[in-house]
């Protein structure tokens, strides 16, 4: 039994040694990614809209917002879940996007469905 355990321990030690280089590379790559994320965050802060109380791009100008508008244009009356299905995203994301589009007058909600605003 001890030969079996010794063999398994040696196999594990050998495999750990093989993986050591990958772990070191992973850690270096993660550190580089974290550093780059910090650069994006710093540039986003620097380029934010001064005095508007909001950071980033104007609301409703993102890709997801445009995709939601296009989906409702093609099929008025879609629910948030149906819009999310057509966009291939989780519908929880739309619970932030759709009300913002409604507030900006780009979409309106009637019942459970979403529509383009009536002229």
HELIX and SHEET records of a PDB file:
HELIX    1   1 UNK A    2  UNK A   46  1                                  45    
HELIX    2   2 UNK A   63  UNK A   74  1                                  12    
HELIX    3   3 UNK A   80  UNK A   87  1                                   8    
HELIX    4   4 UNK A   91  UNK A  103  1                                  13    
SHEET    1   A 2 UNK A 108  UNK A 110  0                                        
SHEET    2   A 2 UNK A 113  UNK A 115 -1                                        
END                                                                             
